[in-house]
Amino acid sequence: MNLSPITISLLLTLLSPSLLSISGVSVEDESHPTVCIIGSGIGGSSVAHFLRNYSTSTALSRSRILMFERHERVGGRMRTVTVSGDTFEAGGSILHPKNYHARDFVERFNLTVRLPSAIEESSAVGIWDGKRFVFKTFGASVKIPFVDKIVSWMNDVYLFVRYGFSLLRMSSFVENTVDNFLKYYESLETRPVFDSVEGMLKWSGLYNLTKVTLEEKLSEVQLSTLLVNELVTVITRINYGQSVLISGLAGAVSLAGSGGGLWSVEGGNWQMAAKLINHSDVTLHLNEEIKSVSHIGSYYELKSTKGNSFKCDVTVVSTPLDEVDIQFSPAITIPKRELQHTHATFVRGLLNPGYFGMKSVSDVPALVGTLEDPLIPFSSISILRKYSATDMTYKIFTRQAASDSLLDELFSVRTETVWIDWGAYPKYHAPEVFAPFILDDHHLYYVNTFENAASTMETSAVSGENMARLIVSRFRTTKESSSSPYLDTTRSCNSGLHSNV
Ligand SMILES: Cc1cc2nc3c(=O)[nH]c(=O)nc-3n(C[C@H](O)[C@H](O)[C@H](O)COP(=O)(O)OP(=O)(O)OC[C@H]3O[C@@H](n4cnc5c(N)ncnc54)[C@H](O)[C@@H]3O)c2cc1C
């Protein structure tokens, strides 16, 4: 069959870009800007979602969004694990009642909220010091409303006897911090677009909390040492695998994540990312690991380990850069940051009560938290599901991989074990330093610098939302002030704030 040049060009226009990229060289539709997002977690998927919402009647309104994910599934640190056929959250698990973006995603996409099961709600908590439980709450083994109320009341009294009014001061500290955070949901008219994490945190009144450790902050608000060394330590070890030397802000977020009304998404939190991506007209490249990002003239060239290359007007890095190997040209400079590794081990079996000096496994609290002592080999152990009195699924958090010998000490029966090593969240310090949102003078953006403030699903969404506004506002300015199509102009962004969008 002979094809005329006109027929060929017609055919080419009809072919989708994905078909054209089969050869490994991606030929993009150049008439609309291309936004490339590296990472399909809640951060990257939020950027895509909010870009679509905010870019109508802007230079980006008909942009193409390409998303790259090195793994075969979306969601990143939102991921489930299957143990003996049952599914559990393996990474980001719980959401706060005031995580309004997450709530919106769930409602918008008809996902189902999962509230803690009766067993999770009525479970006893114990604080283990390596030799004994220094504190234990009561657990209601069956959830009967009246019994349940008494148990909860007894626990309140019991907690108050041990920690006194410090508990009230702790909850007021957490409430104040949450209130400040709520400013990030204010209307677009009153809320600026931020071009730095520092500016974003200063505006909401949270910045100073990144300058002091949680321990210092809690001493300033007059919490007793006992409360800080016990309950607060247990919580920071569970939520961030770290001690009370994390920043005051990461600490407050961690404490907020241990209050009431917590929830998750039925079937897995990762579905929020999946839905956001599906509804944002994104071309998703799974199993496509980006190995280099080069700024070439007026665009970025992204190369993947598969040998494909992509031409992008805007590039958004939506993954922590600390442990990934992406080469940037020209090179970028960001403050050094280390990730805290959390090893999540899932065991189907039965805990060994003897390890805790107990006769019966029913005497061991359903959630065992630990004090900050290097000799204690785990941060926490919790029951995820109880099949019978002698058959349960547990989650163990440790800072190092849980060895078989440790698990054999902790468990008398082990029928299935699943190990996951997470590069989980930053190692928090005070004072914190932040990498920029804008990594070069053009359109290279970094969502996960916000993780130095706090790492949660919601904070990634909040950072992603601001990022979408920042891109739209800078891109619009660039386009309006430049004769070349989209790029090549730099705008001074020292103010920390942008208006509109
Ligand atoms: C064990 C654990 C427990 C947690 N518990 C909670 C909790 O209870 N509540 C809560 O709110 N948060 C929790 N978190 C934190 C929360 O999960 C994260 O803050 C959040 O999911 C981060 O989302 P993200 O999109 O910013 O990053 P990620 O989810 O890490 O997404 C980044 C994505 O980028 C991909 N990627 C990386 N490099 C490349 C590359 N070169 N090319 C292509 N793709 C690449 C990765 O594969 C990943 O999918 C927990 C985290 C862990 C690990």
The ligand as a Gaussian input file, in Angstrom:
#p B3LYP/6-31G(d) Opt

LIG

0 1
 C        5.352000       2.453000      57.931000
 C        4.727000       3.795000      57.667000
 C        3.652000       4.209000      58.414000
 C        3.031000       5.432000      58.154000
 N        1.920000       5.769000      58.867000
 C        1.223000       6.861000      58.493000
 C       -0.054000       7.099000      59.041000
 O       -0.565000       6.313000      59.838000
 N       -0.729000       8.215000      58.639000
 C       -0.207000       9.076000      57.701000
 O       -0.883000      10.047000      57.349000
 N        1.002000       8.851000      57.156000
 C        1.726000       7.761000      57.511000
 N        2.914000       7.496000      56.919000
 C        3.512000       8.492000      56.016000
 C        2.805000       8.514000      54.660000
 O        2.622000       7.203000      54.182000
 C        3.661000       9.297000      53.672000
 O        3.974000      10.559000      54.220000
 C        2.943000       9.573000      52.349000
 O        2.284000       8.424000      51.882000
 C        3.969000      10.077000      51.346000
 O        3.360000      10.213000      50.074000
 P        4.191000      10.823000      48.850000
 O        3.327000      10.732000      47.670000
 O        4.701000      12.149000      49.239000
 O        5.453000       9.875000      48.689000
 P        5.474000       8.342000      48.296000
 O        4.247000       7.677000      48.755000
 O        6.767000       7.800000      48.788000
 O        5.439000       8.340000      46.701000
 C        6.597000       8.493000      45.921000
 C        6.485000       7.557000      44.725000
 O        7.533000       7.861000      43.829000
 C        8.016000       6.655000      43.272000
 N        9.376000       6.908000      42.775000
 C       10.487000       7.148000      43.500000
 N       11.535000       7.366000      42.694000
 C       11.083000       7.265000      41.430000
 C       11.717000       7.384000      40.156000
 N       13.017000       7.671000      40.032000
 N       10.961000       7.215000      39.039000
 C        9.611000       6.921000      39.149000
 N        8.998000       6.792000      40.341000
 C        9.715000       6.968000      41.465000
 C        7.959000       5.699000      44.426000
 O        7.977000       4.351000      43.991000
 C        6.647000       6.095000      45.086000
 O        5.579000       5.352000      44.565000
 C        3.553000       6.272000      57.155000
 C        4.642000       5.854000      56.387000
 C        5.223000       4.630000      56.632000
 C        6.364000       4.177000      55.784000

